[in-house]
Amino acid sequence: MSGPIERILIYIDGSEESLTAAQYAILLSKAVGAKLYGTFIVNTHALNDLLKSNIFVESEQMEYQRDLEQDAKKYLQHFVTMAAEKKVEVETIHENGIVHVKIKEIIREFDIDLLIVGELSRIRSRRDEFLHEGERAMRTVRCSVLIVKDTDRVWDLFEDT
């Protein structure tokens, strides 16, 4: 019989909190023998909204999206490097679109058992709460969700393991 956690997805957005969560996901994956997936999703929906709102002109939108695509590659490669350091195999998934929708699609496609996200930033307004894609995903996915906190402890665990 298999365990309750066979496939883990870590959502990486480039924040320090998501990188801490990636460290924790690597350690947890190794401890329970689960397959580990990491995803970075470029929020092209938000970029399109900025264009429609005349905050960006099209050339600025394209340049910013190229920068985000490069960030995605850089952070996913960093995730792969961290995992290799702990001898954990990972699969990376680079997507574009609406973040919470893409996370749900990945969870369904890969039959993910556990979504891991970094600690959520402090909500300052109702608007912030509505717009936080990681939180929207966390509230709407079908699988269990683990929120990683205590950066110092996770860092120490990762360094000591």
ZAGU-139302 format. One record per residue (C-alpha): x, y, z; residue number from 1. Coordinates in pm, 1 decimal, padded with zeros to 6 digits. Example, Ala and Ser with C-alpha at 12.3 -4.5 7.8 and 13.67 -1.06 7.14 Angstrom:
BEGIN
((01230.0 -00450.0 00780.0) 1),
((01367.0 -00106.0 00714.0) 2),
% end
This chain:
BEGIN
((00000.0 00000.0 00000.0) 1),
((00127.6 00346.4 -00085.3) 2),
((00148.6 00636.5 00157.3) 3),
((-00074.4 00943.4 00175.2) 4),
((00184.3 01163.5 00002.0) 5),
((00317.5 01027.9 -00326.8) 6),
((00338.7 01346.0 -00535.0) 7),
((00421.9 01694.8 -00405.2) 8),
((00396.8 02024.4 -00593.2) 9),
((00588.6 02331.2 -00478.4) 10),
((00473.1 02667.2 -00614.4) 11),
((00773.5 02894.2 -00664.0) 12),
((00713.2 03262.3 -00729.5) 13),
((01065.0 03393.8 -00669.5) 14),
((00993.8 03525.4 -00321.8) 15),
((01212.4 03432.8 -00027.8) 16),
((00911.3 03256.8 00125.1) 17),
((00866.3 03035.5 -00180.5) 18),
((01235.9 02944.2 -00185.3) 19),
((01216.3 02850.0 00183.3) 20),
((00911.2 02639.9 00098.4) 21),
((01111.7 02476.4 -00182.0) 22),
((01381.3 02376.5 00068.0) 23),
((01115.0 02226.3 00294.1) 24),
((00951.2 02047.1 00000.7) 25),
((01283.6 01890.7 -00093.1) 26),
((01338.5 01765.2 00262.2) 27),
((00981.6 01635.7 00292.4) 28),
((00998.1 01464.2 -00046.0) 29),
((01317.9 01289.6 00054.9) 30),
((01175.8 01187.1 00394.1) 31),
((00854.3 01034.0 00258.6) 32),
((00985.1 00917.3 -00079.3) 33),
((00741.0 01132.3 -00276.7) 34),
((00791.1 01252.4 -00634.6) 35),
((00856.3 01626.9 -00630.6) 36),
((00739.2 01879.5 -00888.1) 37),
((00820.6 02249.8 -00889.1) 38),
((00629.7 02510.9 -01082.2) 39),
((00679.7 02874.9 -01169.4) 40),
((00384.9 03037.9 -01341.8) 41),
((00424.4 03366.8 -01526.0) 42),
((00104.2 03559.3 -01459.7) 43),
((00028.1 03663.9 -01816.9) 44),
((-00329.8 03743.0 -01715.3) 45),
((-00204.5 04021.0 -01486.0) 46),
((00024.5 04147.7 -01762.7) 47),
((-00270.1 04166.7 -02001.1) 48),
((-00468.8 04356.9 -01737.9) 49),
((-00184.4 04608.6 -01706.9) 50),
((-00190.2 04655.1 -02083.6) 51),
((-00568.3 04700.5 -02091.4) 52),
((-00544.5 04954.2 -01808.2) 53),
((-00289.8 05153.9 -02010.0) 54),
((-00026.2 05102.7 -01740.3) 55),
((00188.8 04924.5 -01997.0) 56),
((00218.1 04977.6 -02367.6) 57),
((00254.8 04657.9 -02566.7) 58),
((00634.3 04678.7 -02598.4) 59),
((00668.0 04722.9 -02219.6) 60),
((00440.2 04426.3 -02160.1) 61),
((00648.1 04208.7 -02392.0) 62),
((00974.6 04320.2 -02230.2) 63),
((00840.8 04258.9 -01880.7) 64),
((00711.9 03916.6 -01981.6) 65),
((01055.7 03827.0 -02122.4) 66),
((01208.6 03930.7 -01789.8) 67),
((00958.4 03714.1 -01602.2) 68),
((01031.4 03420.0 -01831.9) 69),
((01401.1 03455.7 -01749.4) 70),
((01316.5 03472.7 -01377.7) 71),
((01113.5 03154.5 -01412.1) 72),
((01406.6 02970.7 -01568.3) 73),
((01647.8 03104.6 -01306.4) 74),
((01430.8 03009.0 -01008.1) 75),
((01342.5 02666.8 -01144.6) 76),
((01711.1 02598.2 -01209.7) 77),
((01791.4 02707.8 -00854.8) 78),
((01526.0 02463.4 -00730.9) 79),
((01682.3 02181.6 -00935.8) 80),
((02026.6 02267.2 -00795.6) 81),
((01899.9 02268.8 -00435.2) 82),
((01728.0 01933.3 -00489.3) 83),
((02037.7 01780.0 -00649.1) 84),
((02239.6 01889.9 -00346.2) 85),
((02008.9 01670.0 -00134.5) 86),
((01999.3 01392.8 -00398.0) 87),
((01630.9 01445.8 -00472.6) 88),
((01503.6 01420.1 -00829.9) 89),
((01256.2 01685.4 -00933.7) 90),
((01048.2 01772.5 -01234.4) 91),
((00995.7 02137.8 -01320.8) 92),
((00689.0 02288.3 -01482.9) 93),
((00705.1 02635.2 -01636.5) 94),
((00363.5 02772.4 -01730.4) 95),
((00202.9 03098.6 -01836.9) 96),
((-00148.9 03207.3 -01750.9) 97),
((-00371.0 03267.7 -01451.9) 98),
((-00168.5 03135.5 -01159.0) 99),
((-00438.0 02972.2 -00946.8) 100),
((-00600.4 02815.4 -01254.8) 101),
((-00267.9 02674.1 -01377.5) 102),
((-00188.0 02534.3 -01031.5) 103),
((-00522.8 02353.0 -01027.7) 104),
((-00457.9 02215.3 -01376.6) 105),
((-00112.6 02087.6 -01276.0) 106),
((-00255.2 01925.7 -00963.5) 107),
((-00517.8 01748.8 -01170.6) 108),
((-00277.3 01648.2 -01451.3) 109),
((-00007.0 01505.5 -01223.2) 110),
((-00245.9 01374.5 -00955.2) 111),
((-00072.3 01580.6 -00684.7) 112),
((-00136.8 01483.9 -00321.4) 113),
((00014.7 01788.1 -00151.0) 114),
((00064.2 02150.0 -00257.6) 115),
((00336.2 02335.9 -00069.2) 116),
((00342.8 02715.6 -00064.2) 117),
((00552.6 02972.0 00115.0) 118),
((00420.5 03177.8 00401.1) 119),
((00165.6 03426.0 00275.9) 120),
((00247.2 03793.7 00295.4) 121),
((00048.6 04006.2 00534.8) 122),
((-00285.3 04106.1 00384.2) 123),
((-00329.2 04481.1 00401.8) 124),
((-00662.0 04514.5 00224.8) 125),
((-00952.5 04316.6 00086.2) 126),
((-00808.1 04385.1 -00260.3) 127),
((-00472.9 04229.0 -00162.0) 128),
((-00653.0 03921.9 -00034.4) 129),
((-00843.8 03885.4 -00359.4) 130),
((-00536.1 03931.8 -00576.6) 131),
((-00293.9 03696.7 -00398.2) 132),
((-00270.5 03409.1 -00644.9) 133),
((-00099.4 03166.3 -00407.5) 134),
((-00377.9 03208.9 -00158.3) 135),
((-00644.5 03172.6 -00426.0) 136),
((-00483.4 02846.0 -00532.8) 137),
((-00453.9 02728.1 -00173.9) 138),
((-00825.2 02787.3 -00115.7) 139),
((-00946.2 02617.5 -00433.5) 140),
((-00724.6 02312.3 -00496.4) 141),
((-00855.2 01962.9 -00432.9) 142),
((-00546.7 01837.4 -00248.7) 143),
((-00404.1 01913.7 00093.5) 144),
((-00194.3 02229.2 00130.8) 145),
((00107.7 02289.7 00350.7) 146),
((00217.6 02645.6 00428.4) 147),
((00586.1 02664.1 00520.9) 148),
((00678.7 02906.8 00798.8) 149),
((00981.3 02967.6 01023.0) 150),
((01247.1 03047.9 00764.6) 151),
((01535.7 03016.7 01010.2) 152),
((01434.5 02667.6 01119.6) 153),
((01386.4 02547.4 00761.2) 154),
((01723.8 02695.0 00661.5) 155),
((01892.8 02512.5 00952.1) 156),
((01718.4 02185.3 00866.1) 157),
((01820.9 02216.1 00503.0) 158),
((02182.3 02290.2 00589.2) 159),
((02202.6 02007.9 00846.3) 160),
((02043.7 01738.0 00629.8) 161),
% end
